[in-house]
């Protein structure tokens, strides 16, 4: 029964009004979390099977959506769950797997778990020293993404604070994308930040358990970990046949096995997560976030 989830997603691709085209090369741009989490490996496997090269570039979810919508890229990737402005309306979003937003620290930081309330207090500027969390007496170095439309930045604001316009403390270090954020945490023992686990697991960082639940593959897949969100392929409303072919591959058995092998929760294993995400979205909407 769960396998029907994958085949239903693949059927979406078959329904596209595809434009006839032949391509020896496709371009994908988008969120670095998707890029590192599965897309680089999938592009390599797809080329080996079909001979079609996929150029894979990062740049964030917003770039992935907007470049695809305006035809600057054949397709993209997004860890943001919705279109925000008119210039994005020519894009279509296809679920590809599941990610979790995680709080990350340096491996040497002794704090390994935190409550959701205390995590919020850090990003509100109400807790500023690690000693208040059972760690050493050292200032907390807060690291956040620039802007409010990135996948991590938007979902943190919506799912944790129920406020897409929330500002983080003025003293926070603001970096342009998830890659620099993760690298900063790797080098700074008293820093903390949010990222997606799909890319974060490939860094030398520690993931904080939230309310005694670790962000393991199993806990994410069954919805025990709290901050889950979908990952998407982004395509034009009227994609080329070659793009539609790749969507069928990515959402089918071969592509979904690559997603799983890379450590990202795929559509089969995360089939039960949609009700949780919709409930979380409904709660946030009632609070004015969605």
HUGICOR-V821131 format. One record per residue. N is the residue number from 0. PHI is phi in whole degrees, -180 to 180 (NA if undefined). PSI is psi in radians with two decimals (999 if undefined). D_CENTER is the distance of its C-alpha to the mean C-alpha in Angstrom with 1 decimal. Layout:
BEGIN
N PHI PSI D_CENTER
N PHI PSI D_CENTER
END
This chain:
BEGIN
0 NA -0.69 26.1
1 -65 -0.54 22.5
2 -64 -0.38 22.7
3 -62 -0.46 23.5
4 -60 -0.78 19.8
5 -67 -0.80 19.2
6 -68 -0.55 22.4
7 -66 -0.70 21.8
8 -65 -0.68 18.6
9 -66 -0.58 20.7
10 -64 -0.49 23.4
11 -59 -0.75 21.5
12 -63 -0.66 21.6
13 -66 -0.39 25.3
14 -86 -0.12 25.9
15 -66 2.55 24.8
16 -81 1.40 27.7
17 -73 2.48 27.2
18 -94 2.36 29.2
19 -64 2.24 31.3
20 -162 2.61 30.1
21 -124 2.31 30.3
22 -139 2.40 28.1
23 -92 -0.12 28.2
24 -152 2.42 25.1
25 -125 2.74 21.8
26 -120 2.26 19.3
27 -119 2.29 15.5
28 -131 2.70 13.7
29 161 -2.73 10.3
30 -68 2.40 7.2
31 -63 -0.44 8.3
32 -66 -0.78 5.4
33 -68 -0.69 6.2
34 -57 -0.90 9.6
35 -77 -0.56 10.3
36 -69 -0.59 8.6
37 -160 -0.47 10.9
38 -69 -0.67 11.9
39 -61 -0.76 14.6
40 -68 -0.69 16.2
41 -68 -0.69 16.2
42 -61 -0.70 17.8
43 -65 -0.78 20.4
44 -66 -0.67 21.2
45 -66 -0.71 21.5
46 -64 -0.71 23.9
47 -63 -0.57 25.9
48 -85 -0.63 26.4
49 -115 -0.31 27.0
50 84 -0.03 27.9
51 -89 2.07 25.4
52 -82 2.39 23.6
53 -116 2.00 20.1
54 -77 2.19 19.6
55 -114 2.09 16.0
56 -127 2.51 15.2
57 -82 -2.67 12.4
58 124 -0.12 12.8
59 103 2.78 9.8
60 -62 -0.71 8.4
61 -63 -0.75 11.9
62 -63 -0.74 13.8
63 -58 -0.75 12.2
64 -71 -0.86 13.4
65 -73 -0.66 16.6
66 -64 -0.67 17.8
67 -69 -0.74 17.5
68 -62 -0.61 19.3
69 -99 0.09 22.1
70 84 0.18 22.6
71 -79 -0.27 21.7
72 -140 2.63 19.4
73 -69 -0.59 19.9
74 -164 3.03 16.2
75 -153 -2.99 12.7
76 -136 2.51 9.0
77 -140 2.36 6.8
78 -106 0.24 3.6
79 -99 2.43 6.9
80 -94 0.02 9.1
81 -155 2.78 12.4
82 -84 2.50 14.8
83 -113 -0.60 16.5
84 -134 2.91 19.6
85 -59 -0.64 22.3
86 -67 -0.14 21.4
87 -98 -0.06 18.2
88 -70 -0.26 20.3
89 -88 0.19 21.1
90 -104 2.66 17.6
91 -126 2.42 16.7
92 -113 2.19 13.3
93 -116 2.10 13.5
94 -59 2.44 11.4
95 -129 -0.39 10.8
96 177 -2.92 9.3
97 -131 2.45 7.6
98 -122 2.97 5.3
99 -132 2.41 7.0
100 -79 2.22 7.4
101 -127 2.58 10.4
102 -88 2.24 13.4
103 -119 2.55 14.6
104 -137 3.00 18.2
105 -66 2.51 20.6
106 -57 -0.49 21.9
107 -82 -0.15 25.4
108 -70 2.21 24.6
109 -73 -0.24 26.4
110 -80 2.07 24.3
111 -115 -0.28 22.1
112 -138 2.72 21.7
113 -156 2.66 21.5
114 -83 2.73 21.9
115 -62 -0.65 19.5
116 -64 -0.72 22.4
117 -72 -0.58 22.9
118 -63 -0.76 19.3
119 -61 -0.71 19.7
120 -63 -0.60 23.0
121 -63 -0.83 21.8
122 -80 -0.11 19.5
123 -95 -0.11 22.4
124 83 0.24 24.8
125 -91 -0.40 26.9
126 -116 2.14 26.5
127 -127 0.01 27.0
128 -134 2.43 28.5
129 -64 -0.40 27.4
130 -63 -0.46 30.8
131 -75 -0.10 29.8
132 -117 0.22 27.2
133 88 0.19 29.7
134 -103 -2.86 29.0
135 -74 2.87 31.2
136 -79 1.63 32.7
137 -153 2.43 30.3
138 -61 2.47 28.5
139 -79 2.19 24.8
140 -95 1.90 23.1
141 -89 2.24 20.2
142 -123 2.24 17.5
143 -136 2.85 15.1
144 -77 2.54 13.4
145 -69 2.57 15.9
146 78 3.04 15.8
147 -125 0.16 14.5
148 -113 0.00 12.5
149 -68 2.81 9.4
150 -59 -0.85 6.1
151 -68 -0.84 6.7
152 -60 -0.76 10.3
153 -71 -0.80 10.7
154 -68 -0.61 9.2
155 -60 -0.80 11.1
156 -64 -0.69 14.0
157 -79 -0.82 14.0
158 -84 -0.46 13.5
159 -100 -0.66 15.3
160 -114 -0.14 17.8
161 57 0.61 18.2
162 -152 1.75 18.7
163 -67 -0.24 16.5
164 -103 0.12 19.3
165 -59 2.39 19.5
166 -100 2.47 20.6
167 -90 2.86 20.1
168 -52 2.52 23.3
169 -60 -0.52 25.1
170 -81 -0.03 25.4
171 -67 2.55 21.7
172 -80 2.22 20.8
173 -112 2.12 18.5
174 -120 2.76 16.7
175 -78 -0.41 15.4
176 -158 3.04 12.0
177 -64 -0.62 9.9
178 -58 -0.96 12.4
179 -61 -0.60 15.4
180 -61 -0.85 14.0
181 -64 -0.72 13.7
182 -63 -0.65 17.0
183 -64 -0.72 18.7
184 -66 -0.66 18.0
185 -59 -0.47 19.4
186 -105 -0.08 22.5
187 -131 1.89 23.2
188 -62 -0.40 24.4
189 -113 0.36 24.2
190 -96 2.75 20.9
191 -145 2.56 17.9
192 -158 2.95 14.5
193 -104 2.54 11.0
194 -152 -3.10 8.0
195 -94 2.41 5.2
196 -67 -0.42 7.8
197 -62 -0.58 7.1
198 -98 -0.62 8.4
199 -61 -0.54 10.3
200 -67 -0.25 12.4
201 -96 0.20 13.9
202 -114 2.91 15.3
203 -91 1.28 18.3
204 -133 2.86 17.0
205 -103 2.39 17.7
206 -99 2.16 15.3
207 -76 2.24 17.2
208 -68 2.46 18.1
209 -111 2.13 18.1
210 52 0.77 21.4
211 66 0.33 22.3
212 -114 2.08 19.4
213 -80 2.57 17.6
214 -82 0.99 13.9
215 -78 2.88 15.4
216 -56 -0.80 14.4
217 -65 -0.75 17.2
218 -67 -0.60 16.5
219 -69 -0.83 12.9
220 -62 -0.62 14.5
221 -94 0.00 17.4
222 83 0.22 15.8
223 -73 -0.59 17.7
224 -80 2.46 14.9
225 -79 -0.69 14.4
226 -100 1.28 10.9
227 -102 2.68 9.0
228 -155 2.64 6.9
229 -75 2.72 6.9
230 -112 2.55 5.5
231 -130 2.56 8.4
232 -85 2.46 11.2
233 -114 2.25 13.0
234 -134 2.84 16.7
235 -67 2.79 19.9
236 -60 -0.58 21.8
237 -123 1.41 24.5
238 -76 2.79 23.0
239 -68 2.83 25.3
240 -61 -0.61 26.4
241 -69 -0.63 24.7
242 -67 -0.78 21.3
243 -60 -0.65 22.1
244 -63 -0.73 23.2
245 -66 -0.68 20.0
246 -60 -0.73 18.1
247 -61 -0.69 20.8
248 -67 -0.83 20.2
249 -66 -0.61 16.4
250 -94 -0.08 16.8
251 -90 -3.07 20.1
252 -57 -0.75 21.2
253 -66 -0.86 20.9
254 -64 -0.71 17.4
255 -68 -0.53 16.2
256 -68 -0.63 18.2
257 -64 -0.76 16.5
258 -55 -0.83 13.0
259 -64 -0.78 14.9
260 -61 -0.54 16.9
261 -80 -0.03 14.0
262 92 0.06 13.1
263 -94 2.42 10.0
264 -67 2.16 11.3
265 -91 -3.12 12.7
266 -67 -0.58 14.2
267 -69 -0.92 17.5
268 -68 -0.49 16.6
269 -101 0.36 14.3
270 -59 -0.53 16.8
271 -86 0.06 17.9
272 -84 -0.33 14.7
273 -59 -0.78 15.2
274 -59 -0.69 18.1
275 -64 -0.80 16.4
276 -64 -0.70 13.5
277 -66 -0.66 16.4
278 -64 -0.76 18.5
279 -62 -0.72 16.1
280 -65 -0.69 15.8
281 -64 -0.74 19.5
282 -61 -0.80 20.2
283 -64 -0.65 18.2
284 -65 -0.71 20.0
285 -63 -0.50 23.3
286 -88 -0.03 22.6
287 97 0.19 22.0
288 -88 -0.85 18.3
289 -85 999 17.2
END
